[in-house]
């Protein structure tokens, strides 16, 4: 197990403390912070420094794990899409829709059309991850479907995403763009 130690705020505390995290834990923490910053500021206004500030770490730590802003944002979208396929929860669909909206449908489709390059080894299904993702984005049916009727209750959810029909339309556009790319079928 690889351990990375750096200065970061302790969970639930305004104070800074030293924490030891595995590389995988740190990457997951960075990706979640990136998701929050992108959704709050938009893709074009998100800087590596913003993500670092969100976590209370140096920009060097972010660059250690991700070569560029584009690599960081693409990985954030891929992780959320993989979670939509594997967990099939409303929150994951919301994140994919919002990130695709921020990145632009074409860019998001290009990233997701190559999802099998990253998740082929962990995919237990007989079909490609991209194929399943297109199917689920075209007709999302989350396991926690009742939640889609209560989106207005989601804490810090942009009001644009309070309407499940809007979320579904954004996801369907993304699915069509992935198929149009030719790699996701």
Long-range contacts (C-beta under 8 A, 24 or more apart in sequence): 6-57, 6-58, 6-61, 7-56, 7-57, 8-55, 8-56, 8-57, 9-55, 9-56, 16-56, 23-65, 26-61, 26-65, 27-65, 29-55, 30-55, 30-62, 30-65, 30-66, 30-72, 31-72, 31-75, 31-76, 31-79, 34-72, 34-73, 34-76, 35-76, 35-80, 35-95, 35-99, 38-73, 38-76, 38-99, 38-102, 39-95, 39-98, 39-99, 39-102, 39-158, 42-102, 43-73, 43-102, 43-103, 43-104, 46-73, 48-72, 73-99, 73-103, 74-111, 77-103, 77-108, 77-111, 77-112, 78-111, 78-112, 78-115, 78-118, 78-119, 81-112, 81-115, 81-133, 82-115, 82-118, 82-119, 82-129, 84-133, 84-136, 84-137, 84-140, 85-129, 85-132, 85-133, 85-136, 87-143, 88-136, 88-141, 88-142, 88-143, 89-142, 89-143, 89-144, 90-142, 90-144, 90-145, 90-147, 90-148, 90-151, 92-142, 93-137, 93-140, 93-142, 93-167, 93-171, 94-151, 94-154, 94-157, 94-161, 94-167, 96-137, 96-171, 96-174, 97-161, 97-167, 97-170, 97-171, 97-174, 98-158, 98-161, 100-170, 100-171, 100-174, 101-170, 105-173, 105-174, 105-177, 106-177, 108-174, 108-177, 109-174, 109-177, 109-178, 109-180, 109-181, 109-184, 110-181, 112-174, 112-178, 112-184, 113-178, 113-181, 113-182, 113-183, 113-184, 114-183, 128-184, 130-178, 130-183, 130-184, 131-184, 131-185, 133-175, 133-178, 133-184, 134-175, 134-178, 134-179, 134-184, 134-185, 135-175, 137-171, 137-172, 137-174, 137-175, 137-178, 138-171, 138-172, 138-175, 138-176, 139-172, 140-167, 140-168, 140-171
